[in-house]
């Protein structure tokens, strides 16, 4: 198993924030990012893009783990 670098750890935090946000949207129709960013649509869009980049990093992490698992 490979070690998590700083980007992987930040990505995990971002995905956690994104999943909590989508959970509250689904359950309560309450967008927490919109509340915390004071309904600033540009900041909200930037935050969603940052969460997307975190998700892409975690997808690459799956391939890195698989690569190390097959080399044993």
mmCIF file of the N, C-alpha and C atoms, coordinates in Angstrom:
data_MODEL
# 
_entry.id   MODEL 
# 
loop_
_atom_site.group_PDB 
_atom_site.id 
_atom_site.type_symbol 
_atom_site.label_atom_id 
_atom_site.label_alt_id 
_atom_site.label_comp_id 
_atom_site.label_asym_id 
_atom_site.label_entity_id 
_atom_site.label_seq_id 
_atom_site.pdbx_PDB_ins_code 
_atom_site.Cartn_x 
_atom_site.Cartn_y 
_atom_site.Cartn_z 
_atom_site.occupancy 
_atom_site.B_iso_or_equiv 
_atom_site.pdbx_formal_charge 
_atom_site.auth_seq_id 
_atom_site.auth_comp_id 
_atom_site.auth_asym_id 
_atom_site.auth_atom_id 
_atom_site.pdbx_PDB_model_num 
ATOM 1   N N  . UNK A 1 1  ? 0.844   -1.182 0.000  1.00 0.00 ? 1  UNK A N  1 
ATOM 2   C CA . UNK A 1 1  ? 0.000   0.000  0.000  1.00 0.00 ? 1  UNK A CA 1 
ATOM 3   C C  . UNK A 1 1  ? 0.889   1.246  0.000  1.00 0.00 ? 1  UNK A C  1 
ATOM 4   N N  . UNK A 1 2  ? 0.542   2.227  -0.820 1.00 0.00 ? 2  UNK A N  1 
ATOM 5   C CA . UNK A 1 2  ? 1.363   3.439  -0.883 1.00 0.00 ? 2  UNK A CA 1 
ATOM 6   C C  . UNK A 1 2  ? 0.934   4.436  0.191  1.00 0.00 ? 2  UNK A C  1 
ATOM 7   N N  . UNK A 1 3  ? 1.855   5.340  0.487  1.00 0.00 ? 3  UNK A N  1 
ATOM 8   C CA . UNK A 1 3  ? 1.574   6.346  1.500  1.00 0.00 ? 3  UNK A CA 1 
ATOM 9   C C  . UNK A 1 3  ? 0.773   7.493  0.887  1.00 0.00 ? 3  UNK A C  1 
ATOM 10  N N  . UNK A 1 4  ? -0.021  8.135  1.715  1.00 0.00 ? 4  UNK A N  1 
ATOM 11  C CA . UNK A 1 4  ? -0.775  9.294  1.268  1.00 0.00 ? 4  UNK A CA 1 
ATOM 12  C C  . UNK A 1 4  ? 0.111   10.530 1.330  1.00 0.00 ? 4  UNK A C  1 
ATOM 13  N N  . UNK A 1 5  ? 0.179   11.260 0.223  1.00 0.00 ? 5  UNK A N  1 
ATOM 14  C CA . UNK A 1 5  ? 0.914   12.524 0.258  1.00 0.00 ? 5  UNK A CA 1 
ATOM 15  C C  . UNK A 1 5  ? -0.051  13.633 0.702  1.00 0.00 ? 5  UNK A C  1 
ATOM 16  N N  . UNK A 1 6  ? 0.443   14.841 0.783  1.00 0.00 ? 6  UNK A N  1 
ATOM 17  C CA . UNK A 1 6  ? -0.372  15.950 1.293  1.00 0.00 ? 6  UNK A CA 1 
ATOM 18  C C  . UNK A 1 6  ? -1.579  16.221 0.393  1.00 0.00 ? 6  UNK A C  1 
ATOM 19  N N  . UNK A 1 7  ? -1.408  16.051 -0.922 1.00 0.00 ? 7  UNK A N  1 
ATOM 20  C CA . UNK A 1 7  ? -2.519  16.281 -1.843 1.00 0.00 ? 7  UNK A CA 1 
ATOM 21  C C  . UNK A 1 7  ? -3.623  15.243 -1.649 1.00 0.00 ? 7  UNK A C  1 
ATOM 22  N N  . UNK A 1 8  ? -3.239  14.002 -1.371 1.00 0.00 ? 8  UNK A N  1 
ATOM 23  C CA . UNK A 1 8  ? -4.225  12.956 -1.116 1.00 0.00 ? 8  UNK A CA 1 
ATOM 24  C C  . UNK A 1 8  ? -5.010  13.244 0.162  1.00 0.00 ? 8  UNK A C  1 
ATOM 25  N N  . UNK A 1 9  ? -4.325  13.723 1.185  1.00 0.00 ? 9  UNK A N  1 
ATOM 26  C CA . UNK A 1 9  ? -5.007  14.041 2.442  1.00 0.00 ? 9  UNK A CA 1 
ATOM 27  C C  . UNK A 1 9  ? -5.969  15.213 2.270  1.00 0.00 ? 9  UNK A C  1 
ATOM 28  N N  . UNK A 1 10 ? -5.538  16.223 1.529  1.00 0.00 ? 10 UNK A N  1 
ATOM 29  C CA . UNK A 1 10 ? -6.425  17.364 1.255  1.00 0.00 ? 10 UNK A CA 1 
ATOM 30  C C  . UNK A 1 10 ? -7.612  16.910 0.419  1.00 0.00 ? 10 UNK A C  1 
ATOM 31  N N  . UNK A 1 11 ? -7.363  16.013 -0.531 1.00 0.00 ? 11 UNK A N  1 
ATOM 32  C CA . UNK A 1 11 ? -8.447  15.494 -1.370 1.00 0.00 ? 11 UNK A CA 1 
ATOM 33  C C  . UNK A 1 11 ? -9.475  14.743 -0.541 1.00 0.00 ? 11 UNK A C  1 
ATOM 34  N N  . UNK A 1 12 ? -9.016  13.967 0.420  1.00 0.00 ? 12 UNK A N  1 
ATOM 35  C CA . UNK A 1 12 ? -9.957  13.255 1.293  1.00 0.00 ? 12 UNK A CA 1 
ATOM 36  C C  . UNK A 1 12 ? -10.832 14.236 2.074  1.00 0.00 ? 12 UNK A C  1 
ATOM 37  N N  . UNK A 1 13 ? -10.231 15.297 2.563  1.00 0.00 ? 13 UNK A N  1 
ATOM 38  C CA . UNK A 1 13 ? -10.996 16.313 3.292  1.00 0.00 ? 13 UNK A CA 1 
ATOM 39  C C  . UNK A 1 13 ? -12.006 16.981 2.365  1.00 0.00 ? 13 UNK A C  1 
ATOM 40  N N  . UNK A 1 14 ? -11.588 17.303 1.141  1.00 0.00 ? 14 UNK A N  1 
ATOM 41  C CA . UNK A 1 14 ? -12.490 17.941 0.180  1.00 0.00 ? 14 UNK A CA 1 
ATOM 42  C C  . UNK A 1 14 ? -13.662 17.037 -0.179 1.00 0.00 ? 14 UNK A C  1 
ATOM 43  N N  . UNK A 1 15 ? -13.394 15.756 -0.379 1.00 0.00 ? 15 UNK A N  1 
ATOM 44  C CA . UNK A 1 15 ? -14.468 14.822 -0.704 1.00 0.00 ? 15 UNK A CA 1 
ATOM 45  C C  . UNK A 1 15 ? -15.419 14.667 0.481  1.00 0.00 ? 15 UNK A C  1 
ATOM 46  N N  . UNK A 1 16 ? -14.883 14.694 1.679  1.00 0.00 ? 16 UNK A N  1 
ATOM 47  C CA . UNK A 1 16 ? -15.731 14.653 2.874  1.00 0.00 ? 16 UNK A CA 1 
ATOM 48  C C  . UNK A 1 16 ? -16.654 15.874 2.905  1.00 0.00 ? 16 UNK A C  1 
ATOM 49  N N  . UNK A 1 17 ? -16.104 17.061 2.661  1.00 0.00 ? 17 UNK A N  1 
ATOM 50  C CA . UNK A 1 17 ? -16.914 18.285 2.638  1.00 0.00 ? 17 UNK A CA 1 
ATOM 51  C C  . UNK A 1 17 ? -17.974 18.199 1.545  1.00 0.00 ? 17 UNK A C  1 
ATOM 52  N N  . UNK A 1 18 ? -17.570 17.757 0.366  1.00 0.00 ? 18 UNK A N  1 
ATOM 53  C CA . UNK A 1 18 ? -18.520 17.640 -0.741 1.00 0.00 ? 18 UNK A CA 1 
ATOM 54  C C  . UNK A 1 18 ? -19.627 16.644 -0.469 1.00 0.00 ? 18 UNK A C  1 
ATOM 55  N N  . UNK A 1 19 ? -19.289 15.515 0.144  1.00 0.00 ? 19 UNK A N  1 
ATOM 56  C CA . UNK A 1 19 ? -20.315 14.511 0.418  1.00 0.00 ? 19 UNK A CA 1 
ATOM 57  C C  . UNK A 1 19 ? -21.282 14.973 1.499  1.00 0.00 ? 19 UNK A C  1 
ATOM 58  N N  . UNK A 1 20 ? -20.783 15.662 2.517  1.00 0.00 ? 20 UNK A N  1 
ATOM 59  C CA . UNK A 1 20 ? -21.674 16.221 3.541  1.00 0.00 ? 20 UNK A CA 1 
ATOM 60  C C  . UNK A 1 20 ? -22.610 17.244 2.908  1.00 0.00 ? 20 UNK A C  1 
ATOM 61  N N  . UNK A 1 21 ? -22.063 18.087 2.026  1.00 0.00 ? 21 UNK A N  1 
ATOM 62  C CA . UNK A 1 21 ? -22.876 19.090 1.359  1.00 0.00 ? 21 UNK A CA 1 
ATOM 63  C C  . UNK A 1 21 ? -23.973 18.440 0.520  1.00 0.00 ? 21 UNK A C  1 
ATOM 64  N N  . UNK A 1 22 ? -23.622 17.433 -0.290 1.00 0.00 ? 22 UNK A N  1 
ATOM 65  C CA . UNK A 1 22 ? -24.623 16.785 -1.126 1.00 0.00 ? 22 UNK A CA 1 
ATOM 66  C C  . UNK A 1 22 ? -25.630 15.997 -0.284 1.00 0.00 ? 22 UNK A C  1 
ATOM 67  N N  . UNK A 1 23 ? -25.192 15.469 0.836  1.00 0.00 ? 23 UNK A N  1 
ATOM 68  C CA . UNK A 1 23 ? -26.128 14.789 1.732  1.00 0.00 ? 23 UNK A CA 1 
ATOM 69  C C  . UNK A 1 23 ? -27.167 15.741 2.308  1.00 0.00 ? 23 UNK A C  1 
ATOM 70  N N  . UNK A 1 24 ? -26.718 16.930 2.705  1.00 0.00 ? 24 UNK A N  1 
ATOM 71  C CA . UNK A 1 24 ? -27.686 17.901 3.235  1.00 0.00 ? 24 UNK A CA 1 
ATOM 72  C C  . UNK A 1 24 ? -28.590 18.453 2.139  1.00 0.00 ? 24 UNK A C  1 
ATOM 73  N N  . UNK A 1 25 ? -28.077 18.528 0.919  1.00 0.00 ? 25 UNK A N  1 
ATOM 74  C CA . UNK A 1 25 ? -28.940 18.947 -0.194 1.00 0.00 ? 25 UNK A CA 1 
ATOM 75  C C  . UNK A 1 25 ? -30.021 17.891 -0.425 1.00 0.00 ? 25 UNK A C  1 
ATOM 76  N N  . UNK A 1 26 ? -29.613 16.624 -0.423 1.00 0.00 ? 26 UNK A N  1 
ATOM 77  C CA . UNK A 1 26 ? -30.571 15.551 -0.667 1.00 0.00 ? 26 UNK A CA 1 
ATOM 78  C C  . UNK A 1 26 ? -31.586 15.375 0.455  1.00 0.00 ? 26 UNK A C  1 
ATOM 79  N N  . UNK A 1 27 ? -31.146 15.502 1.689  1.00 0.00 ? 27 UNK A N  1 
ATOM 80  C CA . UNK A 1 27 ? -32.039 15.266 2.820  1.00 0.00 ? 27 UNK A CA 1 
ATOM 81  C C  . UNK A 1 27 ? -32.889 16.480 3.185  1.00 0.00 ? 27 UNK A C  1 
ATOM 82  N N  . UNK A 1 28 ? -32.269 17.643 3.174  1.00 0.00 ? 28 UNK A N  1 
ATOM 83  C CA . UNK A 1 28 ? -32.943 18.829 3.716  1.00 0.00 ? 28 UNK A CA 1 
ATOM 84  C C  . UNK A 1 28 ? -33.109 19.983 2.725  1.00 0.00 ? 28 UNK A C  1 
ATOM 85  N N  . UNK A 1 29 ? -32.651 19.768 1.466  1.00 0.00 ? 29 UNK A N  1 
ATOM 86  C CA . UNK A 1 29 ? -32.646 20.838 0.462  1.00 0.00 ? 29 UNK A CA 1 
ATOM 87  C C  . UNK A 1 29 ? -31.902 22.066 0.994  1.00 0.00 ? 29 UNK A C  1 
ATOM 88  N N  . UNK A 1 30 ? -30.774 21.806 1.639  1.00 0.00 ? 30 UNK A N  1 
ATOM 89  C CA . UNK A 1 30 ? -29.977 22.848 2.270  1.00 0.00 ? 30 UNK A CA 1 
ATOM 90  C C  . UNK A 1 30 ? -28.552 22.766 1.732  1.00 0.00 ? 30 UNK A C  1 
ATOM 91  N N  . UNK A 1 31 ? -28.125 23.790 1.004  1.00 0.00 ? 31 UNK A N  1 
ATOM 92  C CA . UNK A 1 31 ? -26.787 23.816 0.425  1.00 0.00 ? 31 UNK A CA 1 
ATOM 93  C C  . UNK A 1 31 ? -25.848 24.531 1.395  1.00 0.00 ? 31 UNK A C  1 
ATOM 94  N N  . UNK A 1 32 ? -25.031 23.757 2.087  1.00 0.00 ? 32 UNK A N  1 
ATOM 95  C CA . UNK A 1 32 ? -24.130 24.330 3.092  1.00 0.00 ? 32 UNK A CA 1 
ATOM 96  C C  . UNK A 1 32 ? -23.062 25.226 2.467  1.00 0.00 ? 32 UNK A C  1 
ATOM 97  N N  . UNK A 1 33 ? -22.561 24.860 1.290  1.00 0.00 ? 33 UNK A N  1 
ATOM 98  C CA . UNK A 1 33 ? -21.558 25.708 0.635  1.00 0.00 ? 33 UNK A CA 1 
ATOM 99  C C  . UNK A 1 33 ? -22.135 27.078 0.330  1.00 0.00 ? 33 UNK A C  1 
ATOM 100 N N  . UNK A 1 34 ? -23.361 27.097 -0.110 1.00 0.00 ? 34 UNK A N  1 
ATOM 101 C CA . UNK A 1 34 ? -24.012 28.370 -0.412 1.00 0.00 ? 34 UNK A CA 1 
ATOM 102 C C  . UNK A 1 34 ? -24.143 29.221 0.848  1.00 0.00 ? 34 UNK A C  1 
ATOM 103 N N  . UNK A 1 35 ? -24.448 28.589 1.963  1.00 0.00 ? 35 UNK A N  1 
ATOM 104 C CA . UNK A 1 35 ? -24.581 29.317 3.229  1.00 0.00 ? 35 UNK A CA 1 
ATOM 105 C C  . UNK A 1 35 ? -23.223 29.843 3.694  1.00 0.00 ? 35 UNK A C  1 
ATOM 106 N N  . UNK A 1 36 ? -22.200 28.960 3.677  1.00 0.00 ? 36 UNK A N  1 
ATOM 107 C CA . UNK A 1 36 ? -20.882 29.359 4.180  1.00 0.00 ? 36 UNK A CA 1 
ATOM 108 C C  . UNK A 1 36 ? -20.172 30.362 3.274  1.00 0.00 ? 36 UNK A C  1 
ATOM 109 N N  . UNK A 1 37 ? -20.528 30.355 1.993  1.00 0.00 ? 37 UNK A N  1 
ATOM 110 C CA . UNK A 1 37 ? -19.893 31.284 1.056  1.00 0.00 ? 37 UNK A CA 1 
ATOM 111 C C  . UNK A 1 37 ? -20.786 32.479 0.765  1.00 0.00 ? 37 UNK A C  1 
ATOM 112 N N  . UNK A 1 38 ? -21.800 32.688 1.600  1.00 0.00 ? 38 UNK A N  1 
ATOM 113 C CA . UNK A 1 38 ? -22.681 33.860 1.547  1.00 0.00 ? 38 UNK A CA 1 
ATOM 114 C C  . UNK A 1 38 ? -23.338 34.038 0.181  1.00 0.00 ? 38 UNK A C  1 
ATOM 115 N N  . UNK A 1 39 ? -23.802 32.915 -0.418 1.00 0.00 ? 39 UNK A N  1 
ATOM 116 C CA . UNK A 1 39 ? -24.489 32.914 -1.709 1.00 0.00 ? 39 UNK A CA 1 
ATOM 117 C C  . UNK A 1 39 ? -23.675 33.569 -2.820 1.00 0.00 ? 39 UNK A C  1 
ATOM 118 N N  . UNK A 1 40 ? -22.358 33.516 -2.697 1.00 0.00 ? 40 UNK A N  1 
ATOM 119 C CA . UNK A 1 40 ? -21.481 34.038 -3.732 1.00 0.00 ? 40 UNK A CA 1 
ATOM 120 C C  . UNK A 1 40 ? -21.286 32.943 -4.779 1.00 0.00 ? 40 UNK A C  1 
ATOM 121 N N  . UNK A 1 41 ? -21.945 33.077 -5.923 1.00 0.00 ? 41 UNK A N  1 
ATOM 122 C CA . UNK A 1 41 ? -21.951 31.997 -6.907 1.00 0.00 ? 41 UNK A CA 1 
ATOM 123 C C  . UNK A 1 41 ? -20.563 31.746 -7.491 1.00 0.00 ? 41 UNK A C  1 
ATOM 124 N N  . UNK A 1 42 ? -19.729 32.770 -7.606 1.00 0.00 ? 42 UNK A N  1 
ATOM 125 C CA . UNK A 1 42 ? -18.383 32.551 -8.142 1.00 0.00 ? 42 UNK A CA 1 
ATOM 126 C C  . UNK A 1 42 ? -17.536 31.739 -7.171 1.00 0.00 ? 42 UNK A C  1 
ATOM 127 N N  . UNK A 1 43 ? -17.588 32.085 -5.890 1.00 0.00 ? 43 UNK A N  1 
ATOM 128 C CA . UNK A 1 43 ? -16.837 31.315 -4.896 1.00 0.00 ? 43 UNK A CA 1 
ATOM 129 C C  . UNK A 1 43 ? -17.370 29.888 -4.787 1.00 0.00 ? 43 UNK A C  1 
ATOM 130 N N  . UNK A 1 44 ? -18.677 29.739 -4.877 1.00 0.00 ? 44 UNK A N  1 
ATOM 131 C CA . UNK A 1 44 ? -19.282 28.412 -4.799 1.00 0.00 ? 44 UNK A CA 1 
ATOM 132 C C  . UNK A 1 44 ? -18.838 27.557 -5.986 1.00 0.00 ? 44 UNK A C  1 
ATOM 133 N N  . UNK A 1 45 ? -18.800 28.150 -7.165 1.00 0.00 ? 45 UNK A N  1 
ATOM 134 C CA . UNK A 1 45 ? -18.357 27.425 -8.354 1.00 0.00 ? 45 UNK A CA 1 
ATOM 135 C C  . UNK A 1 45 ? -16.890 27.028 -8.229 1.00 0.00 ? 45 UNK A C  1 
ATOM 136 N N  . UNK A 1 46 ? -16.055 27.922 -7.723 1.00 0.00 ? 46 UNK A N  1 
ATOM 137 C CA . UNK A 1 46 ? -14.637 27.614 -7.521 1.00 0.00 ? 46 UNK A CA 1 
ATOM 138 C C  . UNK A 1 46 ? -14.483 26.463 -6.532 1.00 0.00 ? 46 UNK A C  1 
ATOM 139 N N  . UNK A 1 47 ? -15.278 26.478 -5.464 1.00 0.00 ? 47 UNK A N  1 
ATOM 140 C CA . UNK A 1 47 ? -15.203 25.412 -4.466 1.00 0.00 ? 47 UNK A CA 1 
ATOM 141 C C  . UNK A 1 47 ? -15.606 24.070 -5.065 1.00 0.00 ? 47 UNK A C  1 
ATOM 142 N N  . UNK A 1 48 ? -16.653 24.064 -5.897 1.00 0.00 ? 48 UNK A N  1 
ATOM 143 C CA . UNK A 1 48 ? -17.058 22.813 -6.546 1.00 0.00 ? 48 UNK A CA 1 
ATOM 144 C C  . UNK A 1 48 ? -15.965 22.304 -7.482 1.00 0.00 ? 48 UNK A C  1 
ATOM 145 N N  . UNK A 1 49 ? -15.270 23.207 -8.160 1.00 0.00 ? 49 UNK A N  1 
ATOM 146 C CA . UNK A 1 49 ? -14.166 22.796 -9.042 1.00 0.00 ? 49 UNK A CA 1 
ATOM 147 C C  . UNK A 1 49 ? -13.026 22.214 -8.217 1.00 0.00 ? 49 UNK A C  1 
ATOM 148 N N  . UNK A 1 50 ? -12.731 22.820 -7.071 1.00 0.00 ? 50 UNK A N  1 
ATOM 149 C CA . UNK A 1 50 ? -11.677 22.297 -6.193 1.00 0.00 ? 50 UNK A CA 1 
ATOM 150 C C  . UNK A 1 50 ? -12.052 20.910 -5.672 1.00 0.00 ? 50 UNK A C  1 
ATOM 151 N N  . UNK A 1 51 ? -13.318 20.711 -5.340 1.00 0.00 ? 51 UNK A N  1 
ATOM 152 C CA . UNK A 1 51 ? -13.776 19.388 -4.894 1.00 0.00 ? 51 UNK A CA 1 
ATOM 153 C C  . UNK A 1 51 ? -13.652 18.377 -6.034 1.00 0.00 ? 51 UNK A C  1 
ATOM 154 N N  . UNK A 1 52 ? -13.952 18.799 -7.260 1.00 0.00 ? 52 UNK A N  1 
ATOM 155 C CA . UNK A 1 52 ? -13.781 17.925 -8.423 1.00 0.00 ? 52 UNK A CA 1 
ATOM 156 C C  . UNK A 1 52 ? -12.324 17.512 -8.580 1.00 0.00 ? 52 UNK A C  1 
ATOM 157 N N  . UNK A 1 53 ? -11.401 18.447 -8.428 1.00 0.00 ? 53 UNK A N  1 
ATOM 158 C CA . UNK A 1 53 ? -9.978  18.118 -8.536 1.00 0.00 ? 53 UNK A CA 1 
ATOM 159 C C  . UNK A 1 53 ? -9.560  17.135 -7.445 1.00 0.00 ? 53 UNK A C  1 
ATOM 160 N N  . UNK A 1 54 ? -10.133 17.282 -6.256 1.00 0.00 ? 54 UNK A N  1 
ATOM 161 C CA . UNK A 1 54 ? -9.868  16.319 -5.185 1.00 0.00 ? 54 UNK A CA 1 
ATOM 162 C C  . UNK A 1 54 ? -10.362 14.929 -5.541 1.00 0.00 ? 54 UNK A C  1 
ATOM 163 N N  . UNK A 1 55 ? -11.528 14.863 -6.159 1.00 0.00 ? 55 UNK A N  1 
ATOM 164 C CA . UNK A 1 55 ? -12.075 13.569 -6.566 1.00 0.00 ? 55 UNK A CA 1 
ATOM 165 C C  . UNK A 1 55 ? -11.193 12.923 -7.637 1.00 0.00 ? 55 UNK A C  1 
ATOM 166 N N  . UNK A 1 56 ? -10.708 13.712 -8.576 1.00 0.00 ? 56 UNK A N  1 
ATOM 167 C CA . UNK A 1 56 ? -9.821  13.175 -9.610 1.00 0.00 ? 56 UNK A CA 1 
ATOM 168 C C  . UNK A 1 56 ? -8.516  12.671 -9.008 1.00 0.00 ? 56 UNK A C  1 
ATOM 169 N N  . UNK A 1 57 ? -8.008  13.367 -8.003 1.00 0.00 ? 57 UNK A N  1 
ATOM 170 C CA . UNK A 1 57 ? -6.800  12.909 -7.327 1.00 0.00 ? 57 UNK A CA 1 
ATOM 171 C C  . UNK A 1 57 ? -7.050  11.580 -6.635 1.00 0.00 ? 57 UNK A C  1 
ATOM 172 N N  . UNK A 1 58 ? -8.213  11.408 -6.023 1.00 0.00 ? 58 UNK A N  1 
ATOM 173 C CA . UNK A 1 58 ? -8.496  10.150 -5.333 1.00 0.00 ? 58 UNK A CA 1 
ATOM 174 C C  . UNK A 1 58 ? -8.702  9.009  -6.321 1.00 0.00 ? 58 UNK A C  1 
ATOM 175 N N  . UNK A 1 59 ? -9.204  9.318  -7.521 1.00 0.00 ? 59 UNK A N  1 
ATOM 176 C CA . UNK A 1 59 ? -9.294  8.279  -8.555 1.00 0.00 ? 59 UNK A CA 1 
ATOM 177 C C  . UNK A 1 59 ? -7.888  7.818  -8.927 1.00 0.00 ? 59 UNK A C  1 
ATOM 178 N N  . UNK A 1 60 ? -6.968  8.767  -9.080 1.00 0.00 ? 60 UNK A N  1 
ATOM 179 C CA . UNK A 1 60 ? -5.589  8.379  -9.388 1.00 0.00 ? 60 UNK A CA 1 
ATOM 180 C C  . UNK A 1 60 ? -4.983  7.586  -8.230 1.00 0.00 ? 60 UNK A C  1 
ATOM 181 N N  . UNK A 1 61 ? -5.391  7.876  -7.003 1.00 0.00 ? 61 UNK A N  1 
ATOM 182 C CA . UNK A 1 61 ? -4.903  7.130  -5.839 1.00 0.00 ? 61 UNK A CA 1 
ATOM 183 C C  . UNK A 1 61 ? -5.303  5.655  -5.931 1.00 0.00 ? 61 UNK A C  1 
ATOM 184 N N  . UNK A 1 62 ? -6.512  5.390  -6.428 1.00 0.00 ? 62 UNK A N  1 
ATOM 185 C CA . UNK A 1 62 ? -6.934  4.000  -6.597 1.00 0.00 ? 62 UNK A CA 1 
ATOM 186 C C  . UNK A 1 62 ? -6.014  3.259  -7.552 1.00 0.00 ? 62 UNK A C  1 
ATOM 187 N N  . UNK A 1 63 ? -5.619  3.910  -8.646 1.00 0.00 ? 63 UNK A N  1 
ATOM 188 C CA . UNK A 1 63 ? -4.704  3.278  -9.591 1.00 0.00 ? 63 UNK A CA 1 
ATOM 189 C C  . UNK A 1 63 ? -3.312  3.092  -8.987 1.00 0.00 ? 63 UNK A C  1 
ATOM 190 N N  . UNK A 1 64 ? -2.861  4.060  -8.192 1.00 0.00 ? 64 UNK A N  1 
ATOM 191 C CA . UNK A 1 64 ? -1.560  3.921  -7.542 1.00 0.00 ? 64 UNK A CA 1 
ATOM 192 C C  . UNK A 1 64 ? -1.567  2.771  -6.548 1.00 0.00 ? 64 UNK A C  1 
ATOM 193 N N  . UNK A 1 65 ? -2.634  2.607  -5.783 1.00 0.00 ? 65 UNK A N  1 
ATOM 194 C CA . UNK A 1 65 ? -2.730  1.487  -4.841 1.00 0.00 ? 65 UNK A CA 1 
ATOM 195 C C  . UNK A 1 65 ? -2.743  0.163  -5.587 1.00 0.00 ? 65 UNK A C  1 
ATOM 196 N N  . UNK A 1 66 ? -3.475  0.108  -6.682 1.00 0.00 ? 66 UNK A N  1 
ATOM 197 C CA . UNK A 1 66 ? -3.554  -1.115 -7.470 1.00 0.00 ? 66 UNK A CA 1 
ATOM 198 C C  . UNK A 1 66 ? -2.186  -1.440 -8.068 1.00 0.00 ? 66 UNK A C  1 
ATOM 199 N N  . UNK A 1 67 ? -1.451  -0.440 -8.520 1.00 0.00 ? 67 UNK A N  1 
ATOM 200 C CA . UNK A 1 67 ? -0.131  -0.650 -9.093 1.00 0.00 ? 67 UNK A CA 1 
ATOM 201 C C  . UNK A 1 67 ? 0.814   -1.262 -8.059 1.00 0.00 ? 67 UNK A C  1 
ATOM 202 N N  . UNK A 1 68 ? 0.783   -0.737 -6.836 1.00 0.00 ? 68 UNK A N  1 
ATOM 203 C CA . UNK A 1 68 ? 1.656   -1.273 -5.792 1.00 0.00 ? 68 UNK A CA 1 
ATOM 204 C C  . UNK A 1 68 ? 1.202   -2.657 -5.335 1.00 0.00 ? 68 UNK A C  1 
ATOM 205 N N  . UNK A 1 69 ? -0.083  -2.908 -5.344 1.00 0.00 ? 69 UNK A N  1 
ATOM 206 C CA . UNK A 1 69 ? -0.592  -4.208 -4.903 1.00 0.00 ? 69 UNK A CA 1 
ATOM 207 C C  . UNK A 1 69 ? -0.200  -5.307 -5.891 1.00 0.00 ? 69 UNK A C  1 
ATOM 208 N N  . UNK A 1 70 ? -0.146  -4.982 -7.192 1.00 0.00 ? 70 UNK A N  1 
ATOM 209 C CA . UNK A 1 70 ? 0.205   -5.986 -8.197 1.00 0.00 ? 70 UNK A CA 1 
ATOM 210 C C  . UNK A 1 70 ? 1.701   -6.265 -8.252 1.00 0.00 ? 70 UNK A C  1 
ATOM 211 N N  . UNK A 1 71 ? 2.533   -5.381 -7.729 1.00 0.00 ? 71 UNK A N  1 
ATOM 212 C CA . UNK A 1 71 ? 3.983   -5.575 -7.783 1.00 0.00 ? 71 UNK A CA 1 
ATOM 213 C C  . UNK A 1 71 ? 4.522   -6.451 -6.660 1.00 0.00 ? 71 UNK A C  1 
ATOM 214 N N  . UNK A 1 72 ? 3.699   -6.849 -5.730 1.00 0.00 ? 72 UNK A N  1 
ATOM 215 C CA . UNK A 1 72 ? 4.180   -7.664 -4.599 1.00 0.00 ? 72 UNK A CA 1 
ATOM 216 C C  . UNK A 1 72 ? 4.395   -9.095 -4.987 1.00 0.00 ? 72 UNK A C  1 
# 
